[in-house]
C-alpha cells in the first residue's frame, strides 16, 4: 500500500515551516528583494528605526518605478508582520539599542533564492568527484574494520606519492576545464552562504533554552540544582546532537588551530588568484569568499554571546536566590503545622479563629528619607591662633593701599582734565600727572573702567603708551597700554561716566 498519506503529512509539515511560508506567501518576491537589499554579508543587524525607514524608502522607489503589486502598510507595519512570520527577530544590544536580525528560516529562503540565481550545471565531473571524495573520506573515518582503514590510507598515500613524483619530474599539470572550475566555485559559495543560517540556528536554540530556563525558575516547581543540570545537559546535546551544533564546534576548533586557519586563508587566496577566477567570479562572489574567515569569526562571537546570556541568567538566579529565606519559610510553616495540631486537641468541631487573610495596612503619613547623622551637627573646627603673624604697625591706610582702584578720586581727576582749558594728550599722560597714591598698577584698571563707555575717549588698538606706576612699597613698574585719546566734544557738553553695576565692584588685581 502506498504511503501517500504519511508523505502528504510530512510535506504539509515542511510547507508550514517559516522558510517555505516566506517563499510562497503573497508579495514574496518583493519581501525577499527588500530583505536581500537591507541585510548583507557585512550588515547582519540593523537598528529598528533604520530598518523601518529603509523599508519605507524601498516601497517609495518601487512605486516610482511603476510597480503596483506591493504590500500595504508602513515600514514598521511590515517589520511587525515579518516578526510574526518568524523571519525577523528583534533583540536588545548590550548598549540598550534595539536591532533586527534575520532568523535562520529567512536566511535559508534567501540562500535558496541566491542559489537559484547562480548558473550551475546539474551534473558535472566536479560534482561526481566531490561525491566520490566525500564518500571515500567518510568511509576512512567511520569504517569499523582496522585492515580496511589501513588499505584505504595506503592506497591514498600511494596515489599522492605518484602525483608528487610526477610533478617533481617536470610533468605537465592536469588540464582543468572551465566547467569544472565553475562547478567548484559554485559549490564553495553554497557552503559559505549556508554558514550564517547554521550559526543563526544555534543562536535560536540557545534563545529557546534561555526562555525555558526562565520559565523553570519562575514556576518554582523544581530545585535550582535540577534546572542547572538540565541546562548543562541541553548545552552538551546542543553541541553534539544537531548538525548546527557540530558545525559550530568544528568552526570553533578551526579558530583555535592557527595552522589550519592559515591554511584556509592561503587556499582561499590561491583560488581567488587562479587565472580562470577572473572570468568566473564577480565582485560579490570574490568578497564572499575573501570574507569567509571573518564570517566564521562573527558567527562564533554571536553564538558565544547568546550562550553567555544563558549563563548570565543562571548566575543571576543563583546570586539572587535566598536560601536562608526559604529555610525560614519552611520553619515557619512547620511551626504553624505544630501549633495547629496542638490547637486541634482542645478545640471543638465548630471552633473558629479569626485570621486576617492579609496583614493590616500601616497608616504612615511620612517616612523619613534622611536619618540623623552626628557628623552633620558637629561644629566647625577651632580657629588657629595667628596673632604672632600679625604685622607691626598696620593701619587702615595700609590696608586701603592694597585694595582696588580709587574710583572716586580717579573720576574727579578725569573730570578736571576734560574740563580744563589745556588739551589732554592721552589717558597715559593723565595717569603720569596723578599723585603718587593714584599711580598704583591697579589704578590703570580704574581708569580703563571709567573711560570704557565714555564718548569723550577713543581707543587706538594699534599703538601703545607706557604707564609708569608706583607701588605702595616704593617699587616702580611700567605697563604698555593701548593709547586712549580724548575725542571731539562740544565745550558745553557735560562729562558723563558709565555707572557701575549695582552691588558689584570693579574687578582688580592687588597692587
C-alpha positions in Angstrom: 0.0 0.0 0.0 1.3 3.4 -0.9 2.4 5.7 2.0 0.9 8.7 0.3 -0.9 9.8 3.5 2.2 9.9 5.6 4.1 11.6 2.8 1.5 14.3 2.5 1.7 14.9 6.2 5.4 15.3 6.0 5.2 17.7 3.0 2.4 19.7 4.8 4.7 20.0 7.8 7.5 21.2 5.6 5.2 23.8 4.0 4.3 25.0 7.4 7.9 25.9 8.2 8.6 29.7 8.1 11.1 29.2 5.3 8.5 28.0 2.8 5.8 30.3 4.0 8.1 33.2 3.2 8.7 31.8 -0.3 5.0 31.1 -1.1 3.3 34.0 0.7 1.8 36.9 -1.2 4.3 39.6 -2.3 7.1 37.0 -1.6 9.3 38.5 -4.4 9.0 42.0 -3.0 9.7 40.9 0.6 12.7 38.8 -0.3 14.1 41.6 -2.5 13.8 44.1 0.4 15.4 41.7 2.9 18.3 40.9 0.5 18.9 44.7 0.0 18.8 45.5 3.6 20.7 42.6 5.1 24.1 42.0 3.5 27.2 39.9 4.5 28.7 42.9 6.4 25.4 44.1 7.8 23.8 41.4 9.8 22.0 43.6 12.3 20.0 46.8 11.7 18.6 49.2 14.2 14.8 49.1 14.4 14.3 52.8 13.3 16.7 52.5 10.4 15.1 49.3 9.0 11.6 50.9 9.2 13.0 53.9 7.2 14.7 51.6 4.7 11.6 49.6 4.0 9.6 52.9 3.5 12.3 54.0 1.1 12.2 50.7 -0.8 8.4 50.9 -1.2 8.6 54.5 -2.5 11.3 53.6 -5.0 9.2 50.6 -6.3 6.1 52.8 -6.7 8.2 55.4 -8.6 9.5 52.6 -10.9 5.9 51.6 -11.7 5.3 48.5 -9.5 1.7 48.3 -8.1 1.5 44.9 -6.5 3.2 45.9 -3.3 2.4 45.0 0.4 0.3 47.6 2.2 1.4 49.4 5.4 4.3 51.3 6.6 7.8 50.0 7.1 7.1 49.5 10.8 3.9 47.5 10.0 5.8 45.3 7.6 8.6 44.6 10.1 6.0 43.6 12.7 4.4 41.2 10.2 7.8 39.7 9.4 8.4 39.2 13.1 5.1 37.4 13.5 6.1 35.2 10.5 9.4 34.3 12.2 11.5 35.9 9.5 12.8 38.7 11.7 13.8 38.8 15.4 14.2 41.9 17.5 16.7 41.9 20.3 18.4 44.4 22.6 22.2 45.0 22.3 24.5 45.5 25.3 24.3 49.2 24.9 20.5 49.2 25.0 19.8 49.7 21.3 17.1 47.6 19.7 18.1 45.8 16.4 16.6 43.5 13.9 18.2 40.2 12.8 17.2 37.7 10.2 16.1 34.3 11.6 17.6 31.1 10.2 14.3 30.5 8.3 14.7 33.8 6.4 18.3 33.1 5.8 17.5 29.7 4.3 15.0 31.3 2.0 17.4 34.0 0.9 20.1 31.3 0.3 17.8 29.3 -1.8 17.0 32.3 -4.0 20.7 33.1 -4.2 21.5 29.6 -5.4 18.8 29.7 -8.0 20.2 33.0 -9.4 23.6 31.4 -9.9 24.3 29.4 -13.0 25.4 25.9 -12.3 25.3 22.5 -14.1 23.0 19.8 -12.7 25.6 17.1 -13.4 29.3 17.6 -13.9 32.7 16.0 -13.4 33.4 18.1 -10.3 30.1 17.0 -8.7 30.8 13.3 -9.2 34.4 13.8 -8.0 33.2 15.6 -4.9 30.7 12.8 -4.1 33.4 10.2 -4.6 35.9 12.0 -2.4 33.3 12.7 0.3 32.3 9.0 0.4 35.9 7.9 0.5 36.8 10.3 3.3 33.7 9.4 5.3 34.4 5.7 4.9 38.0 6.2 6.1 36.8 7.9 9.2 34.0 5.5 10.2 35.0 2.1 8.8 35.0 -0.4 11.7 37.5 -2.7 10.0 41.0 -1.8 11.0 42.5 -3.5 8.0 40.2 -1.8 5.6 41.1 1.6 7.0 44.8 0.8 6.6 44.3 -0.3 3.0 42.4 2.9 2.2 45.2 5.0 3.7 47.9 3.1 1.9 46.1 3.5 -1.4 45.7 7.2 -0.8 49.3 7.6 0.2 50.5 5.7 -2.9 48.3 7.9 -5.2 49.5 11.1 -3.7 53.1 9.9 -3.8 52.8 9.1 -7.5 51.3 12.5 -8.2 54.1 14.2 -6.3 56.8 12.3 -8.1 55.3 13.0 -11.4 55.2 16.8 -10.7 58.8 16.7 -9.4 59.9 15.1 -12.7 58.5 18.0 -14.6 55.4 16.5 -16.0 52.6 18.8 -17.2 49.9 19.9 -14.8 46.5 18.2 -15.4 44.2 20.3 -17.5 41.2 21.8 -15.7 38.2 22.8 -17.7 36.2 26.0 -17.2 33.1 24.0 -16.4 35.0 22.2 -13.6 36.2 25.5 -12.1 32.7 27.0 -12.4 31.1 24.0 -10.6 33.8 24.1 -7.9 33.4 27.8 -7.2 29.6 27.4 -7.1 29.7 24.6 -4.5 32.2 26.5 -2.4 29.9 29.6 -2.5 26.9 27.5 -1.5 28.8 26.1 1.5 29.9 29.6 2.6 26.4 31.0 2.1 24.9 28.3 4.4 27.1 29.3 7.4 25.1 32.3 8.6 21.9 30.3 8.8 23.7 27.5 10.6 25.0 29.9 13.2 21.6 31.5 13.5 20.0 28.1 14.3 22.5 27.6 17.1 21.7 31.1 18.5 17.9 30.4 18.3 18.5 27.1 20.1 20.2 29.0 22.9 17.4 31.6 22.9 14.8 28.8 23.3 16.9 27.3 26.1 17.1 30.6 27.9 13.3 31.0 27.7 12.9 27.5 29.1 15.2 28.2 32.0 13.5 31.4 32.9 10.1 29.6 32.8 11.5 26.9 35.1 12.8 29.4 37.6 9.5 31.3 37.6 7.4 28.2 38.1 9.4 27.3 41.2 8.3 23.7 40.9 11.9 22.4 40.5 15.0 22.9 42.6 17.8 25.1 41.3 20.2 22.2 41.0 17.8 20.4 38.7 17.5 23.4 36.5 21.2 23.8 36.3 21.8 20.1 35.5 19.1 20.4 32.8 20.9 23.4 31.3 24.3 21.7 31.2 22.7 18.6 29.7 21.0 20.6 27.0 24.2 22.5 26.2 26.1 19.3 25.7 23.4 17.8 23.5 23.0 21.1 21.5 26.7 20.9 20.5 26.7 17.2 19.6 23.2 16.1 18.7 22.5 18.7 15.9 24.2 19.4 12.6 24.3 23.1 13.5 26.0 22.4 16.9 28.5 20.2 15.2 29.2 22.9 12.6 29.7 25.3 15.4 32.1 23.0 17.3 34.1 22.5 14.0 34.4 26.2 13.4 35.4 26.8 17.0 38.1 24.1 16.6 39.2 25.8 13.4 39.7 29.1 15.0 41.8 27.5 17.8 44.1 25.9 15.3 46.4 28.6 13.9 47.9 26.3 11.3 44.6 25.2 9.9 43.3 28.8 9.9 46.4 29.9 8.0 45.9 27.0 5.5 42.3 28.1 4.9 43.4 31.7 4.2 46.2 30.6 1.8 43.9 28.2 0.0 41.2 30.9 -0.5 43.9 33.3 -1.7 45.2 30.8 -4.2 41.7 30.1 -5.5 40.9 33.8 -5.9 44.2 34.4 -7.8 43.6 31.5 -10.2 43.7 32.6 -13.9 40.2 31.4 -14.5 38.7 33.1 -11.4 38.7 36.5 -13.2 36.2 35.2 -15.8 34.1 33.1 -13.4 33.7 35.1 -10.2 32.1 38.5 -9.9 32.9 41.1 -7.3 30.2 39.9 -4.9 31.5 36.3 -5.1 35.1 37.4 -4.5 34.0 39.4 -1.5 32.1 36.5 -0.1 35.0 34.1 -0.4 37.5 36.5 0.9 35.4 37.2 4.0 34.9 33.5 4.9 37.2 33.6 7.9 35.6 36.8 9.1 32.2 35.4 8.6 33.1 32.4 10.8 34.5 34.7 13.5 31.4 36.8 13.6 29.1 33.8 13.8 31.1 32.2 16.6 31.1 35.5 18.5 27.3 35.8 18.1 26.8 32.2 19.3 29.1 32.7 22.3 27.4 35.9 23.2 24.0 34.2 23.2 25.4 31.3 25.3 26.8 33.9 27.7 23.4 35.4 28.1 22.0 32.0 29.2 24.9 31.5 31.6 24.3 35.0 33.0 20.7 34.1 33.6 21.8 31.2 35.7 24.3 33.2 37.5 21.9 36.0 38.4 19.4 33.5 39.7 22.0 31.7 41.9 23.2 35.0 43.2 19.8 36.4 44.0 18.2 33.2 45.3 18.0 33.5 49.1 18.4 30.0 50.6 18.1 31.4 54.2 14.8 32.9 53.4 13.5 29.6 52.0 14.6 27.8 55.2 12.9 30.4 57.4 9.7 30.0 55.4 9.9 26.2 55.8 10.5 26.6 59.6 7.5 29.0 59.9 5.3 26.5 58.1 6.4 23.7 60.3 5.7 25.8 63.4 2.2 26.6 62.1 1.5 23.0 61.5 2.6 22.1 65.1 0.5 24.8 66.6 -2.5 23.7 64.5 -2.1 20.1 65.7 -1.9 21.3 69.3 -5.0 23.5 68.9 -7.0 20.7 67.4 -6.5 18.6 70.6 -8.6 21.1 72.6 -10.8 22.9 70.1 -14.3 21.8 69.4 -15.7 20.9 66.0 -17.2 24.3 65.4 -14.5 26.4 66.9 -13.2 29.2 64.6 -10.3 31.5 64.8 -10.5 34.9 63.1 -7.3 35.3 61.0 -6.9 38.1 58.6 -6.0 37.0 55.1 -3.7 40.0 54.6 -1.8 42.0 57.2 -3.3 45.3 58.1 -2.0 48.4 56.3 0.1 50.8 58.2 -1.2 54.4 58.1 2.1 56.3 57.8 1.9 59.9 56.7 5.6 60.4 56.1 8.6 58.2 56.1 12.0 59.8 56.8 14.3 59.5 53.9 17.3 61.0 55.7 18.2 60.0 59.3 20.2 61.7 61.9 23.9 61.9 61.2 26.0 63.1 64.2 28.6 64.4 61.8 26.1 66.9 60.4 25.7 68.5 63.9 29.4 68.8 64.6 30.7 72.3 65.0 33.4 73.9 62.8 37.0 73.2 63.9 38.5 75.8 66.2 40.3 78.8 64.7 44.1 78.7 64.7 45.8 81.4 66.8 47.7 83.6 64.3 48.3 86.6 66.5 52.0 86.0 66.3 51.9 86.5 62.5 50.2 90.0 62.7 52.3 92.7 61.1 53.6 95.5 63.2 52.0 99.0 62.8 49.3 98.0 60.3 46.9 100.9 59.7 43.8 101.5 57.7 45.7 103.5 55.1 48.0 100.5 54.6 45.0 98.2 54.0 43.4 100.6 51.5 46.7 100.8 49.6 46.4 97.1 49.0 42.8 97.3 47.7 41.1 98.1 44.5 41.2 101.3 42.4 40.2 104.6 43.9 37.3 105.3 41.6 36.1 108.5 43.3 39.5 110.2 43.1 40.0 108.9 39.5 36.6 110.1 38.4 37.4 113.6 39.8 40.8 113.6 38.0 39.2 112.7 34.7 36.5 115.3 35.1 39.1 118.0 35.9 41.3 117.1 32.9 38.4 117.2 30.5 37.1 120.5 31.9 40.5 122.1 31.9 41.4 124.7 29.2 44.6 122.8 28.4 44.1 120.0 25.9 44.6 116.4 27.2 47.1 114.4 25.1 46.1 110.9 26.2 44.9 108.9 29.2 48.5 107.8 29.8 49.7 111.4 30.2 46.9 112.0 32.6 48.0 108.9 34.6 51.6 110.2 34.8 50.3 113.6 36.2 48.4 112.0 39.1 49.6 111.9 42.6 51.7 109.0 43.8 48.8 107.2 45.7 46.8 107.3 42.5 49.6 105.7 40.3 49.4 102.2 41.6 49.1 99.4 38.9 45.5 98.7 40.0 44.6 102.4 39.2 45.1 101.6 35.5 42.1 99.3 35.7 40.1 102.0 37.3 40.8 104.5 34.6 40.0 102.0 31.9 36.8 101.1 33.7 35.7 104.7 33.9 36.5 105.6 30.2 35.3 102.4 28.5 31.8 103.6 27.9 32.6 107.4 27.6 32.3 109.0 24.2 35.0 111.5 25.3 37.8 108.9 24.8 38.7 106.9 21.7 41.0 103.8 22.0 43.7 103.2 19.5 44.4 99.5 19.4 47.4 99.8 17.0 49.6 101.9 19.3 50.5 101.7 22.9 51.9 104.0 25.5 53.7 103.5 28.8 52.0 103.8 32.1 54.7 104.4 34.8 53.3 103.0 38.0 54.4 103.3 41.6 53.6 100.6 44.2 53.0 101.4 47.9 56.3 99.9 48.8 58.1 102.3 46.5 58.9 99.9 43.6 58.2 101.0 40.1 56.9 99.1 37.1 56.0 100.2 33.5 52.9 98.8 31.6 52.2 99.1 27.9 48.6 100.0 27.4 46.7 100.9 24.2 46.6 104.6 23.5 43.4 106.3 24.6 42.9 109.8 23.4 40.1 112.3 24.0 37.6 112.5 21.2 36.0 115.7 19.7 33.4 117.2 22.0 31.5 120.4 22.4 32.8 122.7 25.2 29.3 122.9 26.6 28.6 119.1 26.7 28.7 117.7 30.2 31.2 115.0 31.2 29.3 111.7 31.9 30.6 108.4 33.3 29.3 104.8 32.9 27.6 103.7 36.0 28.9 100.7 37.8 26.6 97.7 38.0 24.6 97.8 41.3 26.1 95.7 44.0 29.2 94.9 42.1 32.7 96.4 42.5 35.1 96.6 39.6 37.4 93.7 39.3 41.0 94.5 40.0 44.3 92.8 40.9 46.3 93.6 44.1 48.9 96.3 43.7 
